[in-house]
Amino acid sequence: MARIQFNPPIHWESWCSWLLSIWLCISPGPLKYDAEPTATTAAVLTGFVLICTEIVTISTFRLWEEWINVLIGSWLIAAPWLLRFSSPSATINFVIIGLLVATLALYELWRGPNEKEPKAGEQEPQ
């Protein structure tokens, strides 16, 4: 019987994206924009999509995953104006999180799959 192995994301960028997506989901409360339903819904839904994208990165590095994160980051930057947020704290939060998510994704794309980690059962080249 084959054993299932869980390999958590090794790269620090993936962990940062996870933390940013979790923060995005819970930020309406601490930043006091939970009374604005549009901003709250956008934060929770976008955070959930980002979490789902990061779950896929546990398995392997794929370029399309990072391009989705670039798009999510771009959406977060534009959302306050497209959805007409009235809360300055929501706008600042979305822009900062969007810039960080897009920057992390672009960094991973730039670094690319060249720095692959050895898979289970493989030995590191010496």
C-alpha positions as protocol buffer text, in pm:
chain_id: "A"
residue {
  index: 1
  type: MET
  ca { x: 0 y: 0 z: 0 }
}
residue {
  index: 2
  type: ALA
  ca { x: 137 y: 338 z: -98 }
}
residue {
  index: 3
  type: ARG
  ca { x: 185 y: 590 z: 178 }
}
residue {
  index: 4
  type: ILE
  ca { x: 53 y: 939 z: 130 }
}
residue {
  index: 5
  type: GLN
  ca { x: 307 y: 1202 z: 219 }
}
residue {
  index: 6
  type: PHE
  ca { x: 226 y: 1558 z: 307 }
}
residue {
  index: 7
  type: ASN
  ca { x: 488 y: 1805 z: 199 }
}
residue {
  index: 8
  type: PRO
  ca { x: 415 y: 2154 z: 330 }
}
residue {
  index: 9
  type: PRO
  ca { x: 520 y: 2449 z: 116 }
}
residue {
  index: 10
  type: ILE
  ca { x: 894 y: 2485 z: 154 }
}
residue {
  index: 11
  type: HIS
  ca { x: 926 y: 2831 z: 7 }
}
residue {
  index: 12
  type: TRP
  ca { x: 879 y: 3126 z: 238 }
}
residue {
  index: 13
  type: GLU
  ca { x: 673 y: 3305 z: -29 }
}
residue {
  index: 14
  type: SER
  ca { x: 398 y: 3047 z: -3 }
}
residue {
  index: 15
  type: TRP
  ca { x: 381 y: 3084 z: 374 }
}
residue {
  index: 16
  type: CYS
  ca { x: 362 y: 3462 z: 339 }
}
residue {
  index: 17
  type: SER
  ca { x: 77 y: 3432 z: 88 }
}
residue {
  index: 18
  type: TRP
  ca { x: -108 y: 3201 z: 327 }
}
residue {
  index: 19
  type: LEU
  ca { x: -73 y: 3453 z: 609 }
}
residue {
  index: 20
  type: LEU
  ca { x: -184 y: 3740 z: 384 }
}
residue {
  index: 21
  type: SER
  ca { x: -490 y: 3548 z: 267 }
}
residue {
  index: 22
  type: ILE
  ca { x: -589 y: 3459 z: 624 }
}
residue {
  index: 23
  type: TRP
  ca { x: -541 y: 3822 z: 728 }
}
residue {
  index: 24
  type: LEU
  ca { x: -756 y: 3933 z: 434 }
}
residue {
  index: 25
  type: CYS
  ca { x: -1039 y: 3707 z: 553 }
}
residue {
  index: 26
  type: ILE
  ca { x: -1034 y: 3833 z: 911 }
}
residue {
  index: 27
  type: SER
  ca { x: -931 y: 4197 z: 849 }
}
residue {
  index: 28
  type: PRO
  ca { x: -1280 y: 4353 z: 833 }
}
residue {
  index: 29
  type: GLY
  ca { x: -1319 y: 4310 z: 1210 }
}
residue {
  index: 30
  type: PRO
  ca { x: -985 y: 4443 z: 1338 }
}
residue {
  index: 31
  type: LEU
  ca { x: -976 y: 4725 z: 1082 }
}
residue {
  index: 32
  type: LYS
  ca { x: -1337 y: 4822 z: 1158 }
}
residue {
  index: 33
  type: TYR
  ca { x: -1477 y: 4806 z: 806 }
}
residue {
  index: 34
  type: ASP
  ca { x: -1709 y: 4514 z: 879 }
}
residue {
  index: 35
  type: ALA
  ca { x: -2007 y: 4753 z: 860 }
}
residue {
  index: 36
  type: GLU
  ca { x: -1936 y: 4795 z: 487 }
}
residue {
  index: 37
  type: PRO
  ca { x: -2086 y: 4481 z: 330 }
}
residue {
  index: 38
  type: THR
  ca { x: -1921 y: 4520 z: -11 }
}
residue {
  index: 39
  type: ALA
  ca { x: -1569 y: 4550 z: 130 }
}
residue {
  index: 40
  type: THR
  ca { x: -1628 y: 4270 z: 381 }
}
residue {
  index: 41
  type: THR
  ca { x: -1764 y: 4031 z: 119 }
}
residue {
  index: 42
  type: ALA
  ca { x: -1482 y: 4115 z: -122 }
}
residue {
  index: 43
  type: ALA
  ca { x: -1221 y: 4058 z: 150 }
}
residue {
  index: 44
  type: VAL
  ca { x: -1359 y: 3723 z: 261 }
}
residue {
  index: 45
  type: LEU
  ca { x: -1423 y: 3587 z: -90 }
}
residue {
  index: 46
  type: THR
  ca { x: -1088 y: 3703 z: -228 }
}
residue {
  index: 47
  type: GLY
  ca { x: -908 y: 3568 z: 77 }
}
residue {
  index: 48
  type: PHE
  ca { x: -1081 y: 3233 z: 32 }
}
residue {
  index: 49
  type: VAL
  ca { x: -984 y: 3216 z: -337 }
}
residue {
  index: 50
  type: LEU
  ca { x: -625 y: 3301 z: -244 }
}
residue {
  index: 51
  type: ILE
  ca { x: -624 y: 3029 z: 23 }
}
residue {
  index: 52
  type: CYS
  ca { x: -752 y: 2777 z: -233 }
}
residue {
  index: 53
  type: THR
  ca { x: -480 y: 2879 z: -479 }
}
residue {
  index: 54
  type: GLU
  ca { x: -215 y: 2840 z: -211 }
}
residue {
  index: 55
  type: ILE
  ca { x: -346 y: 2493 z: -121 }
}
residue {
  index: 56
  type: VAL
  ca { x: -260 y: 2386 z: -474 }
}
residue {
  index: 57
  type: THR
  ca { x: 98 y: 2507 z: -426 }
}
residue {
  index: 58
  type: ILE
  ca { x: 145 y: 2243 z: -158 }
}
residue {
  index: 59
  type: SER
  ca { x: 162 y: 1976 z: -425 }
}
residue {
  index: 60
  type: THR
  ca { x: 391 y: 2123 z: -690 }
}
residue {
  index: 61
  type: PHE
  ca { x: 512 y: 2449 z: -838 }
}
residue {
  index: 62
  type: ARG
  ca { x: 307 y: 2547 z: -1142 }
}
residue {
  index: 63
  type: LEU
  ca { x: 340 y: 2874 z: -1329 }
}
residue {
  index: 64
  type: TRP
  ca { x: -36 y: 2916 z: -1364 }
}
residue {
  index: 65
  type: GLU
  ca { x: -77 y: 2923 z: -986 }
}
residue {
  index: 66
  type: GLU
  ca { x: 150 y: 3223 z: -960 }
}
residue {
  index: 67
  type: TRP
  ca { x: -25 y: 3397 z: -1251 }
}
residue {
  index: 68
  type: ILE
  ca { x: -354 y: 3352 z: -1065 }
}
residue {
  index: 69
  type: ASN
  ca { x: -191 y: 3519 z: -763 }
}
residue {
  index: 70
  type: VAL
  ca { x: -76 y: 3808 z: -984 }
}
residue {
  index: 71
  type: LEU
  ca { x: -435 y: 3848 z: -1104 }
}
residue {
  index: 72
  type: ILE
  ca { x: -568 y: 3830 z: -746 }
}
residue {
  index: 73
  type: GLY
  ca { x: -313 y: 4091 z: -638 }
}
residue {
  index: 74
  type: SER
  ca { x: -418 y: 4316 z: -926 }
}
residue {
  index: 75
  type: TRP
  ca { x: -783 y: 4267 z: -834 }
}
residue {
  index: 76
  type: LEU
  ca { x: -710 y: 4361 z: -473 }
}
residue {
  index: 77
  type: ILE
  ca { x: -538 y: 4681 z: -585 }
}
residue {
  index: 78
  type: ALA
  ca { x: -825 y: 4782 z: -815 }
}
residue {
  index: 79
  type: ALA
  ca { x: -1121 y: 4656 z: -605 }
}
residue {
  index: 80
  type: PRO
  ca { x: -1157 y: 4960 z: -375 }
}
residue {
  index: 81
  type: TRP
  ca { x: -1225 y: 5185 z: -673 }
}
residue {
  index: 82
  type: LEU
  ca { x: -1417 y: 4933 z: -883 }
}
residue {
  index: 83
  type: LEU
  ca { x: -1646 y: 4845 z: -591 }
}
residue {
  index: 84
  type: ARG
  ca { x: -1646 y: 5203 z: -453 }
}
residue {
  index: 85
  type: PHE
  ca { x: -1535 y: 5136 z: -96 }
}
residue {
  index: 86
  type: SER
  ca { x: -1619 y: 5413 z: 146 }
}
residue {
  index: 87
  type: SER
  ca { x: -1380 y: 5293 z: 416 }
}
residue {
  index: 88
  type: PRO
  ca { x: -1023 y: 5428 z: 395 }
}
residue {
  index: 89
  type: SER
  ca { x: -894 y: 5139 z: 608 }
}
residue {
  index: 90
  type: ALA
  ca { x: -1044 y: 4886 z: 364 }
}
residue {
  index: 91
  type: THR
  ca { x: -886 y: 5068 z: 69 }
}
residue {
  index: 92
  type: ILE
  ca { x: -543 y: 5080 z: 231 }
}
residue {
  index: 93
  type: ASN
  ca { x: -567 y: 4716 z: 339 }
}
residue {
  index: 94
  type: PHE
  ca { x: -667 y: 4595 z: -8 }
}
residue {
  index: 95
  type: VAL
  ca { x: -394 y: 4793 z: -182 }
}
residue {
  index: 96
  type: ILE
  ca { x: -117 y: 4681 z: 56 }
}
residue {
  index: 97
  type: ILE
  ca { x: -226 y: 4315 z: 50 }
}
residue {
  index: 98
  type: GLY
  ca { x: -264 y: 4331 z: -330 }
}
residue {
  index: 99
  type: LEU
  ca { x: 85 y: 4473 z: -375 }
}
residue {
  index: 100
  type: LEU
  ca { x: 236 y: 4209 z: -146 }
}
residue {
  index: 101
  type: VAL
  ca { x: 51 y: 3917 z: -309 }
}
residue {
  index: 102
  type: ALA
  ca { x: 142 y: 4030 z: -661 }
}
residue {
  index: 103
  type: THR
  ca { x: 504 y: 4097 z: -563 }
}
residue {
  index: 104
  type: LEU
  ca { x: 543 y: 3755 z: -401 }
}
residue {
  index: 105
  type: ALA
  ca { x: 391 y: 3585 z: -705 }
}
residue {
  index: 106
  type: LEU
  ca { x: 611 y: 3779 z: -947 }
}
residue {
  index: 107
  type: TYR
  ca { x: 915 y: 3691 z: -738 }
}
residue {
  index: 108
  type: GLU
  ca { x: 826 y: 3322 z: -754 }
}
residue {
  index: 109
  type: LEU
  ca { x: 774 y: 3351 z: -1130 }
}
residue {
  index: 110
  type: TRP
  ca { x: 1109 y: 3525 z: -1165 }
}
residue {
  index: 111
  type: ARG
  ca { x: 1282 y: 3265 z: -952 }
}
residue {
  index: 112
  type: GLY
  ca { x: 1088 y: 2998 z: -1135 }
}
residue {
  index: 113
  type: PRO
  ca { x: 1107 y: 2624 z: -1106 }
}
residue {
  index: 114
  type: ASN
  ca { x: 1487 y: 2635 z: -1140 }
}
residue {
  index: 115
  type: GLU
  ca { x: 1530 y: 2596 z: -765 }
}
residue {
  index: 116
  type: LYS
  ca { x: 1327 y: 2278 z: -731 }
}
residue {
  index: 117
  type: GLU
  ca { x: 1338 y: 2088 z: -409 }
}
residue {
  index: 118
  type: PRO
  ca { x: 1411 y: 1715 z: -432 }
}
residue {
  index: 119
  type: LYS
  ca { x: 1094 y: 1506 z: -438 }
}
residue {
  index: 120
  type: ALA
  ca { x: 1023 y: 1223 z: -199 }
}
residue {
  index: 121
  type: GLY
  ca { x: 1253 y: 931 z: -275 }
}
residue {
  index: 122
  type: GLU
  ca { x: 1500 y: 1141 z: -474 }
}
residue {
  index: 123
  type: GLN
  ca { x: 1845 y: 1231 z: -355 }
}
residue {
  index: 124
  type: GLU
  ca { x: 1994 y: 1576 z: -373 }
}
residue {
  index: 125
  type: PRO
  ca { x: 2264 y: 1617 z: -638 }
}
residue {
  index: 126
  type: GLN
  ca { x: 2609 y: 1635 z: -482 }
}
